[in-house]
Amino acid sequence: MSSRERILGRVRRALADVPDDARPYEETIVRGYLREHGQRSAARTVDLLAENLADYRAIVHRCADGQLPELLARLLTAHGSRSVVVPPGLPSRWLGAVDAPLVQDLAASTAAELDEVDSVVTGCAVAVAETGTIVLDGSPDQGRRRITLVPDHHVCVVRVPDQVVSSVPRALERLDPKRPLTWISGPSATSDIELDRVEGVHGPRTLEVVLLGGS
Amino acid sequence: MSGTFVGMPAFPEAAREAVGDETLRGNLRHATHTIRDKRARAVAELDDWAALREAGKRIKDHTLRHLDRYLVQVEEAVTAAGGTVHWAADADEANEIVARLVKETGESEVVKVKSMATQEIALNEALQAQGIRAYETDLAELIVQLGKDRPSHILVPAIHRNRGEIRDIFRSEMSEWGRPAPEDLTDTPAELAEAARLHLREKFLRAKVGISGANFVVAETGTLVVVESEGNGRMCLTLPETLISVVGIEKIVPRWQDLEVFLQTLPRSSTAERMNPYTSMWTGTGGGRNGEGDGPRTFHLVLLDNGRTDTLADEVGRQALRCIRCSACLNVCPVYERAGGHAYGSVYPGPIGAILSPQLRGTESEIDASLPYASSLCGACYEVCPVAIDIPEVLVHLRERVVQGGPAVRNGNRVVLKPAGGHAAERAAMRAAQWAFTHPGALRTGQRLASRTRRLHPRTLPGPGRAWSGSRDLPAVPAEPFRDWWQRTRGGRDGAK
C-alpha cells in the first residue's frame, strides 16, 4: 500500500465516529466578521495607508503625476544609488530624470549580479490601508520577485486611490492566486532578539512608498 | 546542551532545573511580557476579533472533517500547477523523500526557511547523516543552530537567549559555518541582525535548493503561503532552482477566501503586528516555469502525517489540529514563563505543546506522560487562541488517558493503552471517593466523624503528602457537615444558624 493510500485510509477511519456532515462549505463557514473596519472616504483610506506604512518604518512620499520623475530621481540620488534595476514594464517616463545607470532584469541575470545593484523601482498590484501593506504580483511593472528582494533599497509606486483597498479581505478579492504574490509591510525586520522588533535583516532595509496622484 | 530532545526527563524534573536558572527566567519574563501587552493592543484594534476567531475555528474544523477530500484536492491542484506531491506517513519517510530529492539535484547543501514540521521530523540531522548540510536562515534558528542548542519557542526558537549571549555565540561559532562575525560586534540588536545578514547572504546567493514548510495550503488553488519577517523566507523561496516544502496535512484551508481570516489573526497573535513584514504565496511552479523565470523551476510538496491522523481520531484531542502555530498561548502561560521551552521536551513547547506532543508521539514515554500535567489549568491559553482551541479541556482529557488508559489510535492502529504507573495513590483516592459517594450512609458517618475530631487534625499532611501541604493550607473541616446543617435549618430559611 502506498503512503498516499495509507494516510487517506487513516483519515477516513479517524473520522468514522463523526456524524456525517453533508452541509456544504457555505453553510458551515459563517463569516460574521467585517469586510473592512470602519467607514472612510477614499482620501481618508489613503491617509490611513500612509499612517500605517510609516508606523512600520516605511518612508512615505506623495506626489502628483507630473512630479514623479523628479521625485524618483531625487530619492535615488539621496540614497546614493549607483545603479537601479528596472522591471520590464515600468513606464519609461518614470525614470526619465534618473542619472544612475538603469539595469534591465534579464532571465539570465544571476542573484549575485543583482546583489551589486543598489536600488529597485516598481509599481504594485494593490495596497492595504488597515495593515500598511503593499502587494506585488509579478506584473510587468513589478518584475520578478528577486528584484525587490536582493537590492537594499526598494521604491514602490502606488497609484492612489485606485490601487488602495481598506482591508485584507478586499485585497484578496483583487488578487490572482495563480500569480506569485509578495505582501510587504515595511522594511525587512525581526522580532527574534528578545521579542522586540528590529528593522533590517535580509530584505531591503529601506522601503520608500510613493503615493502617486490624489490630493 | 545537546541538539536533540530524545531521552528527555519528565517535565517536573526538567522544569525544576530551568526554574533555578535566573538568567533564563529573566530572559523569558522580559520577552513574554513585552509581547503580551503588544498582542492585546493589536487584537483590540479589530472590533470583530471574536467573529474572526469563530470563523477560523469553523474553517479548520470543516477542513479536518473532510480532510481526505481536501488532501486529494491539494494534490490535484499542485500537480496541475507544475508541482510534484509526495506523501509521508512518518518522520523517517519524509526525511528519506527530502534527502532523495536533494541528492537528485546533485547538491550537498540546502538553505532552509524556519519550519516547525521540519524541526518536528529532525530533518537537518537526517540530511546530515546523508552528507547534506542544511543552513537555517531564520535569525533565531541560526542562533540555535550555531549554539548547538535546542529550540524553546515556536515563533522565536532562541527566546531563552538574551542579546549578550547571542553576540557570544555569533563571535565564537559563525566562522565554523561560513563568514565570521565582525571582530567588534556589540550586542545591539541592529548589529546582531547585520551580522546575520552578512553571514547568510553568500549562502542565499549560491543556493540551488531551498527547503520550507508552509503556514497554509489552499486546496482549491494549490497555493502555499509562508508568513515571515526577515526576508530569509523570500530568499529561500525564490532564489533556488528547486524548492521542497514539507507541510503537515492539517495546514490546509479549503478556499482562497479563507486566507482573509488567518492573515488577520495570525500576525496579530504571533508578533503582535497588524501584518508581518513579508508574506509569500506561490502556486506550483507558476512563477518559475510559465512566468518569466520567477522563482524555482522545480517544486515538491511533501504532505506529512507523523501522528496527525492518530490525533484526528481522538474526538476531544483533534481540536489541537486547528493550531496555526502563532505561539500566543506560550506567551501568556505562567508555567511556560517560568519553566521555559526546553522542559517540554519537544519542538512544540508551552500549552499547545503539552497537548500536541503527547498526541503526535503517544503517551508512552516519561516526558509525554507528564506533559498534560504541565499546566495550572488557568485557561489563559484558551482565551488568546485565535482558533479557540480549548487547551484546558484537552489537558484534562489527556490526564485521564494517562491515568486510566483506554482506547486510542497509534500509527493508524486502534490500541488499548494501559494505565500509566506512578498514579496508584491518585487512582486509590478516586476509587475511595467513588465508593463513598455511592454509599450515602457511610459518607454521612465519615463526615460526622471528621467534624467531631476536627481539633485533632494535623495542619500538614504526613508522608508523601508533605510536599503538597508544605506550601498550602489544608482545608479546614467545618464544625457541622453541610447536609446536617441543611436538615436542621432547611437552608437557613427559619433564620436559624
Interface residues (C-beta under 8 A of the other chain):
Chain A: S2 S3 R4 R6 I7 L8 G9 R10 V11 R12 R13 A14 L15 D17 V18 D21 Y25 T28 I29 V30 R31 G32 Y33 L34 H37 N52 Y56 P88 A107 T110 A111 A112 D115 V128 E130 T131 G132 T133 G138 R144 R145 R146 L149 V168 P169 L172 P177 K178 R179 P180 L181 T182 W183 I184 S185 G186 P187 S188 A189 T190 S191 D192 I193 E194 L195 D196 R197 V198 E199 G200 V201 H202 G203 P204
Chain B: N27 H30 A31 T32 T34 I35 E45 L46 D47 D48 A51 L52 E54 A55 R58 I59 D61 H62 R65 H66 L67 D68 L71 V72 E75 A81 W87 A88 A89 E93 T137 D138 L139 A140 I143 L155 V156 A158 I159 N162 R163 I166 P189 A190 L192 A193 E194 A196 R197 L200 R201 F204 L205 R206 V218 T221 T223 S229 E230 G231 N232 R234 M235 T238 L239 I249 P254 R255 W256 Q257 D258 L259 E260 V261 L263 Q264 T271 E273 R274 M275 N276 P277 Y278 T279 S280 M281 W282 T283 G286 G287 G291 E292 G293 D294 G295 L303 D305 T309 D310 L312 A313 E315 R318 V409 G412
